[in-house]
Amino acid sequence: MRICKINEWHDAVTRVNHLTIALEGPAAEILRDIDENAPDAWDRIWEALRRRFGHIDDRRETMYRFDSCKQTDEMSIQEFETKLRTLYAEAWPHASPQQRESDLKRRFEDGLQQAEMRQFLRLHAQLDSFEATVANAREFYNAQKATKPKEAIRIVTDTSHDDSANLTTESAIVKGMETAAKTLGDRLDKILTLQTSDGRRTTADDRDRPNKQTKRDKRNGQQSRPPN
């Protein structure tokens, strides 16, 4: 009807013509049993559309949907509020403002996803209107989001190359230490060998020194004896 008002389709014939052109697929099949030139064609088309795509009792179905409506993971607080308002207007179009406020507030608080938010509203928004209750819920959500610690991000990398590099480095260090120890051992063996050889040579010289002295004394004695 809103499109009819915007386009100024006031007479029934014009509205029926535009409606029949817009129907496609299964919706267009209902026109087979309707006389588009009949005076009540507009009402008959809408009644056929309700039977084909609507529920047997639309208002009763909408009431059930309102009473069971809950906020989902993908639904924000604003979207949940709008959905409740739409369902309530369809289910109880003639409800009083006081009854509408009470029913919307009750369903909003019961249908919120977070238990902490529901408890907060029941304690601090008992006397607030539906609009004020929604505002308090949004403030609670923003405060909770601001104080919520950020999740730590763990970066998982392939450490196989690092492990092999560490093993290679450790092996090189061990090998270098073994080489240095072997070189030092060889040097110590040479030093000990040289010291042993020098010690043996010194001992032999010390052992031969008295004999040489005795021989030298005898030789000197023979030279100093007077001839007969």
For each residue, the residues with C-beta under 8 A, 3 or more apart:
1: 4 5
2: 5 6
3: 6 7 9
4: 1 7 8 9 10 15
5: 1 2 8
6: 2 3
7: 3 4 18
8: 4 5
9: 3 4 14 15 18
10: 4 14
11: 14 15
12: 15 16 39 41 42
13: 16 17
14: 9 10 11 17 18
15: 4 9 11 12 18 19 42
16: 12 13 19 20 36 41 42 45
17: 13 14 20 21 36
18: 7 9 14 15 21 22
19: 15 16 22 23 42 45
20: 16 17 23 28 31 36 45
21: 17 18
22: 18 19
23: 19 20 27 28 30 31
24: 27 28
25: 28 29
26: 29 52
27: 23 24 30 49 52 53
28: 20 23 24 25 31
29: 25 26 32
30: 23 27 33 34 45 48 49 52
31: 20 23 28 34 36 45
32: 29
33: 30 48
34: 30 31 38 41 44 45 48
35: 38 41
36: 16 17 20 31 41
37: 41
38: 34 35 41 44
39: 12
40: 43 44
41: 12 16 34 35 36 37 38 44 45
42: 12 15 16 19 45 46
43: 40 46 47
44: 34 38 40 41 47 48
45: 16 19 20 30 31 34 41 42 48 49
46: 42 43 49 50
47: 43 44 50 51
48: 30 33 34 44 45 51 52
49: 27 30 45 46 52 53 54
50: 46 47 53 54 58
51: 47 48 54
52: 26 27 30 48 49
53: 27 49 50
54: 49 50 51 58
55: 58 60 61
56:
57: 60 61
58: 50 54 55 61 62 90
59: 62 63 90 91
60: 55 57 63 64
61: 55 57 58 64 65
62: 58 59 65 66 87 90 91
63: 59 60 66 67 91 92
64: 60 61 67 68
65: 61 62 68 69 87 91
66: 62 63 69 84 87 88 91 107
67: 63 64 107
68: 64 65
69: 65 66 80 83 84 87 107 111
70: 111 113
71: 75 77 80 111 112 113
72: 75 113
73: 113
74:
75: 71 72 79 80 83
76: 79 80
77: 71 80 81 112 134 137 138 141
78: 81 82 134 138
79: 75 76 82 83
80: 69 71 75 76 77 83 84 108 111 112
81: 77 78 84 85 108 134
82: 78 79 85 86
83: 69 75 79 80 86 87
84: 66 69 80 81 87 88 104 107 108 111
85: 81 82 88 89 104
86: 82 83 89 90
87: 62 65 66 69 83 84 90 91
88: 66 84 85 91 92 95 100 103 104 107
89: 85 86 92 93
90: 58 59 62 86 87 93
91: 59 62 63 65 66 87 88
92: 63 88 89 95 99 100 103
93: 89 90
94:
95: 88 92 99 100 103
96: 99 100
97: 100 101
98: 101 102
99: 92 95 96 102 103
100: 88 92 95 96 97 103 104
101: 97 98 104 105 129 130
102: 98 99 105 106
103: 88 92 95 99 100 106 107
104: 84 85 88 100 101 107 108 130
105: 101 102 108 109 128 129 130 133
106: 102 103 109 110
107: 66 67 69 84 88 103 104 110 111
108: 80 81 84 104 105 111 112 130 133 134 137
109: 105 106 112 118 121 122 133
110: 106 107 118
111: 69 70 71 80 84 107 108
112: 71 77 80 108 109 117 118 121 137
113: 70 71 72 73 117
114: 117 118
115: 118 119
116: 119 120 144
117: 112 113 114 120 121 137 140 141 144
118: 109 110 112 114 115 121 122
119: 115 116 122 123
120: 116 117 123 124 125 136 140
121: 109 112 117 118 124 125 133 136 137 140
122: 109 118 119 125 126
123: 119 120 126
124: 120 121 136
125: 120 121 122 128 132 133 136
126: 122 123
127:
128: 105 125 132 133 136
129: 101 105 132 133
130: 101 104 105 108 133 134
131: 134 135
132: 125 128 129 135 136
133: 105 108 109 121 125 128 129 130 136 137
134: 77 78 81 108 130 131 137 138
135: 131 132 138 139
136: 120 121 124 125 128 132 133 139 140
137: 77 108 112 117 121 133 134 140 141
138: 77 78 134 135 141 142
139: 135 136 142 143
140: 117 120 121 136 137 143 144
141: 77 117 137 138 144 145
142: 138 139 145 146
143: 139 140 146 147
144: 116 117 140 141 147 148
145: 141 142 148
146: 142 143
147: 143 144
148: 144 145
149:
150:
151:
152:
153:
154:
155:
156:
157:
158: 161
159: 162 163
160: 163 164
161: 158 164 165
162: 159 165 166
163: 159 160 166 167
164: 160 161 167 168
165: 161 162 168 169
166: 162 163 169 170
167: 163 164 170 171
168: 164 165 171 172
169: 165 166 172 173
170: 166 167 173 174
171: 167 168 174 175
172: 168 169 175 176
173: 169 170 176 177
174: 170 171 177 178
175: 171 172 178 179
176: 172 173 179 180
177: 173 174 180 181
178: 174 175 181 182
179: 175 176 182 183
180: 176 177 183 184
181: 177 178 184 185
182: 178 179 185 186
183: 179 180 186 187
184: 180 181 187 188
185: 181 182 188 189
186: 182 183 189 190
187: 183 184 190 191
188: 184 185 191 192
189: 185 186 192 193
190: 186 187 193 194
191: 187 188 194 195
192: 188 189 195 196
193: 189 190 196 197
194: 190 191 197 198
195: 191 192 198 199
196: 192 193 199 200
197: 193 194 200 201
198: 194 195 201 202
199: 195 196 202 203
200: 196 197 203 204
201: 197 198 204 205
202: 198 199 205 206
203: 199 200 206 207
204: 200 201 207 208
205: 201 202 208 209
206: 202 203 209
207: 203 204 210
208: 204 205 211 212
209: 205 206 212 213
210: 207 213 214
211: 208 214 215
212: 208 209 215 216
213: 209 210 216 217
214: 210 211 217 218
215: 211 212 218 219
216: 212 213 219 220
217: 213 214 220 221
218: 214 215 221 222
219: 215 216 222 223
220: 216 217 223 224
221: 217 218 224 225
222: 218 219 225
223: 219 220
224: 220 221
225: 221 222
226:
227:
228:
